[in-house]
Each structure stands twice: as C-alpha cells, then as structure tokens.
Amino acid sequence: MLSVPAGVRIWLVAGLTDMRRGIDELSALVQTQLSAEVHSGQLFIVRGVAGIG
C-alpha cells in the first residue's frame, strides 16, 4: 500500500503519454505543461503507452 503524507498534491494527467521519452523528457513535460516543479514533493501520475504513432 502506498502511504502519502498529508498535504501532498497528486496530479492525475489525462490522456496518453509516450513512455519512450524517458524520465528526463517526462520531467520536462511536467515543468512545461503543468508549470510544476518536479522536485517539489508532489506526485505526478501519467497513463503511458509503449509508443504513439
């Protein structure tokens, strides 16, 4: 079971995400699309697919 501390924001990202991008590009997407800091203690949950297109 996942234990999340009180006050932690959890972002559920709608749509499909190309998981071939890797962690660096996914972090950049969080910063640019959500205007959020990836090292802020928030949780970012994306729905991934192996490849799009």
C-alpha positions in Angstrom: 0.0 0.0 0.0 1.2 3.5 -0.8 1.3 5.9 2.1 1.2 9.6 1.1 1.9 12.3 3.6 -0.8 14.8 4.4 -0.8 17.9 2.1 0.9 16.2 -0.8 -0.6 17.1 -4.2 -1.3 14.3 -6.6 -1.6 15.1 -10.3 -3.5 12.7 -12.5 -2.6 13.5 -16.1 -5.3 12.8 -18.6 -4.6 11.4 -22.0 -1.8 9.2 -23.2 1.9 9.7 -22.7 4.6 8.2 -24.8 6.7 6.4 -22.2 9.6 6.0 -24.6 10.6 9.6 -23.8 12.4 8.6 -20.6 12.4 10.3 -17.2 14.3 13.4 -18.4 11.7 14.3 -21.1 8.8 13.3 -18.9 10.1 15.7 -16.2 10.5 18.4 -18.8 6.8 17.9 -19.8 5.7 18.3 -16.2 7.6 21.5 -16.0 6.4 23.0 -19.3 2.8 21.7 -19.5 1.9 21.8 -15.8 4.2 24.6 -14.7 5.1 22.5 -11.8 8.5 21.7 -10.1 9.3 18.0 -10.4 11.3 18.1 -7.1 8.5 19.7 -5.1 7.3 16.5 -3.3 4.2 16.3 -5.5 3.2 13.1 -7.2 2.7 13.1 -11.0 0.8 10.1 -12.4 0.6 9.6 -16.1 -1.1 7.0 -18.3 1.6 5.5 -20.6 1.6 3.7 -23.8 4.6 1.9 -25.4 4.6 4.1 -28.4 2.3 6.5 -30.2 2.1 6.6 -33.9 
